Every structure is written in structure tokens, then in C-alpha cells.
Amino acid sequence: SFKREKKLLERSPPPPPNDGRPPAFLGSEHSYDL
């Protein structure tokens, strides 16, 4: 299961720079109504 976790981490997109704006790839998965 550890290998699968590693694969999931490698496939996920890198964290966006913390510039205060929501990244586009998150879409409606997370809502940024601030």
C-alpha cells in the first residue's frame, strides 16, 4: 500500500504558490468564497 501512496503523490499536481488566489485545477472541489 505504501507504493500505491507514493504513486498517488507523484501523480498529484504540485502545490501552487501561496499568492492568495485559488489554483484553477482545484475547480469546485474546494470553494474559496472569502
C-alpha positions as CSV (number, residue, x, y, z in Angstrom):
1,S,0.0,0.0,0.0
2,F,3.0,2.3,0.5
3,K,3.9,2.0,-3.2
4,R,0.4,3.0,-4.1
5,E,0.5,6.0,-1.8
6,K,3.8,7.1,-3.4
7,K,2.3,6.7,-6.9
8,L,-0.7,8.9,-5.9
9,L,1.6,11.5,-4.5
10,E,3.7,11.5,-7.7
11,R,0.6,11.8,-9.9
12,S,-1.0,14.7,-7.9
13,P,-0.2,18.2,-9.1
14,P,2.4,20.3,-7.2
15,P,1.1,22.7,-4.6
16,P,0.5,26.2,-6.0
17,P,2.5,29.2,-4.8
18,N,0.8,30.9,-1.8
19,D,-0.2,34.1,-3.6
20,G,-3.7,34.2,-2.1
21,R,-5.6,33.1,-5.2
22,P,-7.2,29.7,-5.6
23,P,-5.5,27.5,-8.2
24,A,-7.6,26.6,-11.3
25,F,-7.1,22.9,-11.1
26,L,-9.0,22.7,-7.8
27,G,-12.1,23.8,-9.5
28,S,-15.3,23.3,-7.5
29,E,-13.6,20.7,-5.3
30,H,-12.8,23.4,-2.8
31,S,-14.7,26.7,-2.6
32,Y,-12.8,29.9,-1.9
33,D,-15.7,32.2,-1.1
34,L,-13.7,34.6,1.1
